[in-house]
C-alpha cells in the first residue's frame, strides 16, 4: 500500500498506511514468545519504520536482536541501516563491520555498500574502498543473479573511483 500511495502521489495515505503497517509489525513482534520469534519480524519492522519515518522508535528492538544473536550478520546489518538512517555514522560503521564479519554470499554486496557509505560520511574513503574490495573478492566466484551482478559492477566502479589504498 505504501508503494502504491507513493506512486500515485498520496502522501497522507502513505503516512497513514505506514503508521498502520508499523503498528501491525510491532504487535506481531510483541506477541513473539521467544527471541527467535521476535527476530523473525525485524526485517519487516525496519522497513515499516523507514516508511513511517520512525526508525528511532524501533532501535531498541533491533538492538535487542543484535544482543541476542551476536553472530547473526543480518541483525547487525539492520542495526547499521537504522543507525545510518538516524545519522549516527560511527555507530553505523561499527555495526556494518560486525555484519561483514558474520555474513557470506551476495548479501555482502549490499552490506559493503552501506558500510562504505558510512565510512565516507566519517571521512574514511580508504576504508570504504577496502570494505568494497573485500566484499567483491568474497563474491567474485559466486553465481550471482542479474541484479546481484549489476550491484557488484556498480560497487566495482565505486571502489575504483575511490582510488588506490595505501599498502
C-alpha positions as CSV (number, residue, x, y, z in Angstrom):
1,X,0.0,0.0,0.0
2,X,2.8,2.4,0.8
3,X,4.4,1.9,-2.6
4,X,1.0,2.4,-4.3
5,X,0.3,5.5,-2.2
6,X,3.7,6.9,-3.2
7,X,3.3,6.0,-6.9
8,X,0.0,7.9,-7.0
9,X,1.4,10.8,-5.0
10,X,-0.9,10.4,-2.0
11,X,1.4,11.4,0.9
12,X,-1.3,11.4,3.6
13,X,-2.4,7.9,2.7
14,X,1.2,6.7,2.6
15,X,1.8,8.2,6.1
16,X,-1.4,6.5,7.4
17,X,-0.6,3.2,5.8
18,X,3.0,3.2,7.0
19,X,1.9,4.0,10.6
20,X,-0.7,1.2,10.4
21,X,1.9,-1.2,9.0
22,X,4.4,-0.3,11.7
23,X,1.8,-0.8,14.4
24,X,0.9,-4.2,13.0
25,X,4.5,-5.4,12.9
26,X,5.1,-4.1,16.4
27,X,2.1,-6.0,17.6
28,X,3.3,-9.2,15.9
29,X,6.7,-8.7,17.4
30,X,5.2,-8.2,20.9
31,X,3.3,-11.4,20.6
32,X,6.6,-13.3,19.9
33,X,7.2,-15.8,22.7
34,X,11.0,-16.2,22.0
35,X,13.9,-14.1,20.8
36,X,13.8,-16.2,17.6
37,X,10.1,-15.3,17.0
38,X,10.9,-11.6,17.6
39,X,13.9,-11.8,15.3
40,X,11.7,-13.1,12.5
41,X,9.9,-9.7,12.5
42,X,13.0,-7.5,12.4
43,X,13.3,-7.0,8.6
44,X,9.6,-6.0,8.4
45,X,9.9,-3.9,11.4
46,X,12.8,-1.8,9.9
47,X,11.0,-1.5,6.5
48,X,7.8,-0.3,8.2
49,X,9.7,2.1,10.4
50,X,11.5,3.6,7.4
51,X,8.2,4.0,5.6
52,X,6.7,5.7,8.7
53,X,9.8,7.8,9.3
54,X,10.0,6.3,12.8
55,X,13.3,4.5,12.8
56,X,14.3,5.7,16.2
57,X,11.2,4.0,17.6
58,X,12.4,0.5,16.6
59,X,16.0,0.9,17.5
60,X,15.6,-0.8,20.9
61,X,14.1,-3.8,19.3
62,X,16.8,-4.1,16.7
63,X,19.5,-3.6,19.4
64,X,17.9,-6.4,21.4
65,X,18.1,-8.8,18.5
66,X,21.7,-7.9,17.9
67,X,22.5,-8.6,21.5
68,X,20.5,-11.9,21.5
69,X,22.1,-13.1,18.2
70,X,25.6,-11.5,18.1
71,X,26.8,-13.9,15.4
72,X,23.9,-13.2,13.0
73,X,25.2,-10.7,10.5
74,X,21.7,-9.7,9.4
75,X,20.9,-8.3,12.9
76,X,23.9,-6.1,12.7
77,X,23.2,-5.1,9.1
78,X,19.7,-4.0,10.0
79,X,21.1,-2.1,13.0
80,X,23.7,-0.4,10.8
81,X,21.0,0.6,8.4
82,X,18.9,2.1,11.2
83,X,21.9,3.9,12.7
84,X,22.7,5.4,9.3
85,X,19.0,6.5,8.8
86,X,19.4,8.4,12.1
87,X,22.7,10.0,11.0
88,X,24.7,8.0,13.6
89,X,27.5,7.3,11.2
90,X,30.2,5.9,13.6
91,X,27.6,3.5,15.1
92,X,26.6,2.5,11.5
93,X,30.3,1.8,10.8
94,X,30.7,-0.4,13.9
95,X,27.5,-2.4,13.2
96,X,28.4,-2.6,9.5
97,X,31.8,-4.1,10.3
98,X,30.1,-6.6,12.7
99,X,27.7,-7.6,9.9
100,X,30.5,-8.0,7.4
101,X,32.4,-10.3,9.8
102,X,29.4,-12.7,10.0
103,X,28.0,-12.6,6.5
104,X,28.9,-14.6,3.4
105,X,27.5,-14.7,-0.1
106,X,25.8,-12.0,-2.1
107,X,24.4,-10.2,1.0
108,X,27.9,-9.0,1.5
109,X,27.5,-6.7,-1.5
110,X,24.6,-4.6,-0.1
111,X,26.2,-4.5,3.4
112,X,29.5,-3.4,2.0
113,X,27.9,-0.7,0.0
114,X,26.1,0.6,3.1
115,X,29.3,0.3,5.2
116,X,31.2,2.3,2.5
117,X,28.5,5.0,2.7
118,X,29.0,5.3,6.4
119,X,32.8,5.3,6.1
120,X,32.7,8.0,3.6
121,X,30.4,10.1,5.8
122,X,33.0,9.9,8.6
123,X,35.8,10.8,6.2
124,X,37.5,7.4,5.8
125,X,37.4,6.8,2.0
126,X,40.3,4.3,2.0
127,X,38.5,2.1,4.5
128,X,35.4,2.4,2.3
129,X,37.4,1.2,-0.6
130,X,38.8,-1.7,1.5
131,X,35.2,-2.8,2.5
132,X,34.0,-2.8,-1.1
133,X,37.1,-4.6,-2.2
134,X,36.7,-7.3,0.5
135,X,33.0,-7.9,-0.5
136,X,33.9,-8.0,-4.2
137,X,36.7,-10.5,-3.6
138,X,34.5,-12.8,-1.5
139,X,31.7,-12.8,-4.0
140,X,33.8,-12.9,-7.2
141,X,33.4,-16.7,-7.7
142,X,29.7,-16.9,-6.9
143,X,27.0,-17.4,-9.4
144,X,25.1,-14.1,-9.0
145,X,21.7,-13.2,-10.2
146,X,21.4,-10.4,-12.8
147,X,20.6,-7.8,-10.1
148,X,23.4,-9.0,-7.9
149,X,25.9,-8.8,-10.8
150,X,24.6,-5.3,-11.6
151,X,25.2,-4.3,-7.9
152,X,28.7,-5.9,-8.0
153,X,29.5,-3.9,-11.1
154,X,28.3,-0.7,-9.5
155,X,30.4,-1.4,-6.4
156,X,33.4,-2.2,-8.6
157,X,33.1,1.2,-10.3
158,X,32.6,2.9,-6.9
159,X,35.6,1.1,-5.4
160,X,37.8,2.1,-8.4
161,X,36.6,5.8,-8.1
162,X,37.8,5.8,-4.5
163,X,41.4,5.3,-5.8
164,X,44.1,3.1,-4.7
165,X,44.5,2.3,-1.0
166,X,47.9,2.7,0.7
167,X,49.7,-0.6,1.3
